[in-house]
Amino acid sequence: MCALLYIHMQVLRLRVSIVLCCLHATTRFPFASLKPVNDACVNTAYTRVCGFTGQLHFPSPPPTICRLFLSFPKATRPVILSIHPPRCPYSHSFPPSYIYAAMRFITLPQALGVLTLLAPCLIPSTSAIELDPTQPDQVRAAAKDVAQVLMSMYANPQTGAILSGIPGLLTYPPYYWWEAGAMFGQLIDYWYYTGDSQWNDMVRAGIVHQIGEDRNFMPANQSKDEGNDDQLFWAFTVMSAAEYNFPSPPDNVPGWLALAQSIFNQLNTRWDMKTCGGGTRWQIYQWLPGYDYKNLASNGGFFQLSARLALYTGNDTYAQKANEIYDWLANVSPLIEDDYKINDGSDVKKNCTEADHSQWTYNYGIMIGGAAYMYNYTKGDPIWKERLQGFLNQSEYFFPQTYNNIMVEPCELTQQCNIDQVSFKAYLSRWMAVAVQLAPFTASQIIPHLQRSGKAAAQTCVASDGVPAPYTCGNRWYWNGSDENTGVGQQLAALSIISSNLVTIAEPPKNVATGGDSKGDPGLGTAGSDAYPALEFSEITTGDQVGASIITALAITFMISGGYWMTHGD
């Protein structure tokens, strides 16, 4: 027997009736008010899709979800309105911060058929993290739940065995070396914000193992594929370790500060004045794809590292380098426009005259962080305030009103984010939080974003069948629950935005004048071999020799055909 509840509302300036037909007649279902989204609907050949704000609230544990019918008084046929839970195989890919309704003019038998198809989808089977970002204890608990799953993607939680078999590396494929560095940096942030040190020993051991034979974060088994931005993400991690007084590495290893200085020195030798008037290339070695690309992540990352070293050490040489890099980014290259819009990179073969205008959250995070460090180092210089504010204003692009001002990576909208890009929101979150500490004037703009997106990210972290843990987080924070697109990057991003909500009660980053105690070595990494170290090659096998002969034959063929093209082509 159905219990019927009628709710009248205005949609598209028409009076509409919504009928709830609940399978459990004895259960009460409070229904929040619904409002149409911008009075807008999308028409297809037979379907009309409208958006409504609002939410259905159910007791816990939730009973079977109601089936909703919608009818227009003057419609010639009934109209069906169905709410699609995120786990439903018939779901539409709409932002579930709204209740979206698929409305189709159908006959009564067709309506009954549709409800039969939807029936398996109407029973929720997951529980999600509910977060009040203004309550520190809730934030700590949520961050712990998320960090626990992130660590389980690196090491077996029962035995501690590293899943990749090598300390400091995530399982490859699919995860690259740089993301392990980013993960350790986030876990250092987690410890710093929450005080939970249970994973510190494993984090420290992983970082130390990847320093490499020459103590330069170019381990031989990685360096042949390593880019400048890859190395920089490890620099960010050891710089955070220095700024937060993370437990020091063993005595036979350089200090966190010294390791960051080593990467600074290596990048300084790669500053390329022969092309584009300066800048560093994306890749270190010329045979790697991307060598002819000067990107924001490498140059902006070098800028941020220089700014952080300036603030930590008080040495103005680093600040001068930060200014030089910024000048190239903003005044020579097309990577930073006059209105502080940040572009991804530029082609060296075109002398960096054209920009790739792709917009990524992490590029803005890198520049917001660097500008905040320079603002603090210069004791509030107006030019750095203007630049920081400019980057923040442009970053509003990633918090669209359409998605309730929740942080969005553009590739999410077409579901085309790759394994790296799903982590990018972590770095905008991280360095927005740092900006609040180093440039307090930014708090009124940043804190609401951290809170709103932190709450949204938390509710995408779900545990199946009501189990309290582990909470695996989704990719699209504007989704209602998990979109089931999970992995290291997604977990990393959620941990970053959630824990960043503790920034207002955390101490600011330390430096040598305020209690920073990491050991430095400003000459580390200046040896000639450090910029382009020797590569590690495996032992040559018979298969390698056969493969080499094939490649040689192909190369000769290409050379002959290329010569013909050069002499006979148009």
N, C-alpha and C positions, 0 to 999 in steps of 0.2 A: 504494500500500500504506500502511495506517495504522499509526502507532506509538501504542500505547495506554499511558496512564499513569493509574493509579487512585489517588485521594486520598480518604481517609476523614476525615470530620469530623462534628461534632455540629451539627445545624441543627434548631431547634424540638424539641430533646430527642430527636431520632430519628437513628439512624445513617444516613448518606447516603454514597453513592459518587459521585464525579465522574470522568468518563472524558474524557480529552483525546484527540481524534482529529486528529492533525496531518498536514497535506498533505506536509510535508517530514520524512520519517521519519529522515533523518540529522541533523537539527538538535536540539540539546538545549534544553529550555525550563525554566529554573529557575522554580519556582512558589512564591511567598511564601505563608505561612499565611493562611487565610481564616477570619474569625470573623463570625458573624451579628450584625447591628446590632440590639441590644436584643431579640433573639429575636423580631423582629416581621416579619410579612408582611402584605401587603394583598391582600384577595380581591376579585375581580370575578366576573362570571357564569361565566366559563370559565378565568380566569387567576389565578394566584397569584404575586405579585411580592414578592421578599424582598431584603433588603440585606445585603451582606457587606463587611467591611473587608478590605483586602489589595490586592495588586497583582500583575499578570502582568509579568514582566521578559523582554524579548527582546533579542537581540544587535543591534548596529547594523551595516549597515542591517537593519531588521526583515524577517523573512520573512513569509509569509502567516500571519495569526493563527490559532491553533487554534480549532476548533469544540468547544464544550463540551457534554457531555450530563450530565444529572443524573438519578438514579433513586432512588426510595424502595424499599427492599426489599419492603415489603408493598403497594406500589401495584399496582392492577389494570392500569394502562396505563403506558407509558413517559412520562417527563417530560423536556422539553427545557429546557436552560439555555443562554442565549446572552449573551455579553458584547457590548455595543453600543459601538463606537467613536464618538467625538463627531461625526464627519463622516457617519455612516451615516444615510440618510434614514428608516430604521425605528427610529431611536433613541428611547428614552423620555427625558423631561426630568427626569432624576434627577441629584442631585449626584454627579459622577464622582470626588469624593474617596473614594467607595466604589466597589466593583465591584457593580453592581446586576444582578440576574439576573431575566429574565422567564421564568417557569416555567409551562408549560401542559400539562395532561394531554391527550395526543394519541396517535393511532395512528402506527405506523412510517412509512407513506406520507406522512402529514401532516408528520411530522418532517423527512423528506427534502425535502419541498416548501418548508418554512420555511428550511432551510439553503440551498436554491437562491436564495431571495430575499435572504438575508443575505450571500451570497458576495461581491457587489460592495463590501460595507461592511467586509470583513475585512482589507483591505490598507491600512495607514496610509500617508498621503501628505504628512505635515507633520512639521516639526521644531520644537521649542519651546525657549525659554530655560530652561536648568537653572541655578538660582540657589542658592548657599549664602549666606544673608544675613549670616553672620558673617565673610565674607571680603570686605574692602573692594574689592579689585581686581575680584572678580566682580560686586559691586554696581555699580561704576562702569561696567564693560563692558555690563552689562544695561541700566542707565539710558541709556547712550549709544545703544544699539540702539533703545530705545523713543522717546527724544527725537528721533532722526533721522526716524522715521516721523511723529511729531507735527509737526515742522517742515515735512515734505513736505505736510501737510494745510493749511499756511498759505502756503507759497511753493514754487515749482518748484525742486527741489534742484540742477538743472543751470544754470538761468539766473538764479535768485533772484527771478523775477517773482512778485509777490503774486497769488495765485489769485483773490482777490476784486476785484483791480484797485485797491484802496485800502489803503495801509499801515495796519496796526493792526486791520483787519477780517478776520474769517473769511468764507467764502462764505455768503451768505444768499440764499434759505433753504439749509440749515435752521438755521444757527448765529446766535445773537443776539449783540449787542454786548458784553454782560456777560461772555460766555464767552471772548471774545478777551482781555479783561482778566485773567480767571482763568488763561488759558493763559500769558500773559506772566509772571504771578506765579510760575507753576510753573517756567517756564524760567529765571527768576532763581534760584529755589531749586535747580534743577539745576546751574547754574553755581556756586553757593555750595557745594553739597555735593561736586561732582566736580572743580571747577577747570577744566572744559572751557568755554572762552570763545568757541568758534567762531561762536556765533549771537548774541553780545552786541550787536553793532552793529545787527542786524536787529530784535532785541527792543527796544532803546532807540529806534530810529527809529519803530517801530510805536506805542509808548507816547506818544512826543512828538506824533505826528500826530493822536492821539485826544484830546489835551488840550483842543482846541477853541479857538475864536476868542477867548474871554474867559479862557482859562487856568483853566477850572473843571471840566473833564471833563463838559461838557454841550455837545458839538459840535452845531451847529444841525441837522444831518441826522439826529441821533439823539435829541435832547432831547424831541421831542414824544411819543416812546414810552418814555421812560426812567423807571425806578423808582429809589427810594432805594437798594435793595439792589444794583441794577445799578451805580450810581455807587460804592457801597462796595467792590465787588470791584476796581475800579480803584484805590481808595484803599488797599486791602490790598497791591496790587502796588507802588505807589510807596512805601508804608511799608516793605515788604521791601527795596526798592532802597536806601532810606536806611539801614536797619538792617544791611545786608550790604555797604555801601560799593560798590554797583554803580556802574559808570562814570556820571558825572554827565551831565545833559542839556546841550545847547549853552548858551552864555553868555546868549543872548537868551530863554531859557526859565527859569521859576522852578525852584528845586531840588526834588528829590524830597520833602523834608520840607515845603517850602512848599506843594506841590501837595496833600499829605495834609492840611495845615492848612486849605487852602481848602475841601476837602470837609467837614471837621469844622465849619467856620463855616457852610457852607450848610445842613447838617443841623440845626445849632443853631437856625437861623431857622425850620425846619419842625417843630420840637417843638410838638406840638398839645395845648395845655391845655384847649381847648374841648370835647374829646370824650375819654371814657375816662380822665380824670384825667391825661393826658399821653401820651407816646409819639409816634412818627412813623408816618405812613401808609406802606403798601407803595408806592403810586404817588405821583408828584409832582403830576400834574395831575388835576383832578376828573373829566375825561371818560374817563380810562383805566380799564379793568376792574381792580379791585383797589384803587381809591382808598379805598373804605370798609372796608379790611382793614388792621389793624395786625399786622404779622407779626414773627416772631422774627428773620428774616434782616436786616431793616432796623434793628430796635431792638438786637438783639444785635450786629449789625455796627457800629452807632454806639457801643455799649458797648466793643467790642474796639478800635476805632480810638481812642477816648478813652484807653483804658488804655495803648495802645502809644505815643501821643503823650506821656502822662504819664511813662512810663519813659524814652523817648528824650530828651525835653527837660528833665525834672526839674521841670516847671511843674505845681504842684498844682492849678491850675484845671482841667486836663484830668482829673485824678483825681477831683475833685469832681463833674465831669459824669459820669464813669463810675459813680460811686456813685449819683448821681441816677437814671441810666438803669436800673441794676441794681435799685434800690429799686422803680421802677415795674414792671419785669418780674416781680419776685418777690412784691411786696406789694400791688400795685394791679391789675395785669392778671392773667389766668389763664394767661399764657404759661410761667411757671416755677412748678411745684408745690412743696409743702413738702418732698417727697422728692427734689427736683431733676430730676424728669421734665420734659422740655421739650416744649411743644406748639408747633404751627406758627404759629398766629395767632388773631385774634379779630375779630368783626364789629363795626364802629363803630356800625352802626345799632341794635345791641342793647347799646350802651354797654360793649362788651367784657366782657360778663358770662358768655359761653360761649366755650369754646376749641375750635379744630379740633385734635383729638388726634393728627393724623398725625405719625408718627415718621420723621425724616430724619437721615441721618448728618451732613450739613453743619451743621444747627442745633446739634448737640452739638459739632462741631468749632469753630464760632464761639465758643461759650460756654466751652469748655475753653481755647481760646487766650486769650480775654479774662481769664478767672480766673487763668491762669498769669502773664500780664503784671501783673495787680494783686497777685498773691502776691509776685512779685519786687519790684515797686515799693514795696510796704509792708514789705519785708524779712521776709517770712514771717509776716504777720499770721495768727493762727489762724482767723479768720473766712473768709479767702480760701483757706486750706488746706482747711477744711471744705467750702466751696462747690466748689472744684476736685475734691476727692475725690468729692463727691456726683455731679457731672456724669460723672466717669469711671465710677463704679459703674453709673449708669444706661446709659452707653454700652455696657456689656457685652451689652445686648440685641442689638447688631449683630454679635456674635461668638458665634453659637449653637453649642452642642455638637453639634447635629444636623449641622452643616456643618463639623465639625472645628475649631471656633473660628475660622473664616475670616470676614473681614468681609463682610457681606451688606447690601445695600440692600433694604428690604422689598418694593419694587415688582418686584424681580428674581424673586421667588418665583411671581408670576403673569405674568411677562414683560410688564409694563405700564409700564416706565420710559419717560419721554419723553426728548426730546433733551437737556434740561437735567439731568434726574435721574441719567443715567448717569455724570455727572461728580462727583456729590456725595461719593463716597467719597474723592475727592482731598483734600477740605478737612478731613475728620476725620483722615486720615492726616497731613496737613501740620501741623495744630495739636496733634495728639498728640505729634509729634516736637518741636515748640517747647516743649511742657510739660515734656518730659524735660530740656531745657536750663535752663529758667527755674525749675522746681520739681523738683529731682532726686529727691525722695521718690516721684515718680510712675513712675520708671524701671522698677521691678520689675513693675509692672502693665502698662505700655505696651510695653516692648521686645519681650516675647514675641508680642504682637499684631502689631507691625510686622514681625517676622521671619516669623511663620507666614503672614500675609496677603501679605507681599512675595514669598515663595517661591511661594505659590499664584497670585498675579497674574502672575508671570513665566512660569509654565508655560502660561498662556492666550495668551501672545504667540508666535505661530507664523509660520513662513515656509513657503510652499508648495514641495513637491517637493525638500525638503532644502536649498533656497537659504539661506545664512546670514543674509541680510537682504533686505528689511526685515521686521521682526517686528511684525505688527499684532496688537493685544491685544484680547481678548474682554471681555465685560461681567461675566459671572458667574465669580468667581475660584474658587469651589468646583467648577467644571466641570473635567472631565478634558480639558485642551487648550482650544482656542478654541470658544466657542459661536457663533462667526461673527457676533456682534452687535458691530460695530466702528464706530469713528468718533473724532472729536476728544475727546469726553468720556471714552470708554473708555481712549484712549491717555493722556489727562491723568491719570486716576485711577491707572492702572498706574505711570506715571512717578513720581507722588507717593509711593505706598507703597513702591516699590522704592528710590528715592533716599533716603527717610526712614531707611533702615537705616544710613546713614552719619552719623546725628545724633550718635552717641556720640564720634565723632572730629572733629566740626566745632566751630568756635568759636561761642559763643552770640551772639545778635543784639547789635549794638553800640548805644551811645547816646552822647550828647555827652560823657559822663564817661569812656567807655572807647574812644574813638577814632572815633566817628561824625562824619562831616565834611559831611553834607548841609546845604545852605543852607536856612534857614527864613524864613518871613514870616507871623507870627501874625495879620496883618490881611488876608491874601489871602482873597477870597471873602466879605468882609463888605459889599460894595457891595449896594445894594438890588436891583439887577437880577440878582444872582448866584443868589438863591434860586429865582426863577422867570423865567429868561431868555426873551428874545423867541424865537419859533419861526420856523423857516425854512419858507416855503411856496413850492411850485413855481409857475411861470407858469400862469395860467388859460388853458385851451384851450376850444375849442368843445365838446368832449366833456365837459369839466368843467361847462360851463354847462348842458348838457342834463341831466347827472347831478344837478346842484344843483336844477333845476326838479322833477325826479322826487322827490327827497328832500323838497323843500318841500311838494309835494302830499301825500306820505305823512304828513309831520308834521302837516299840517292835518287829515287824516283821523283820525290818532291823537288829536289834541286834541279833536275833536268827539266821537269815541267815548268818550274818557276822561271828558269832561264828562257824557255820558249815564250812564256807569257811576257817577260820583260822586253823581248826583242820583237814580238809579233802582236802583242796586245794593243788595244786602243790607247 
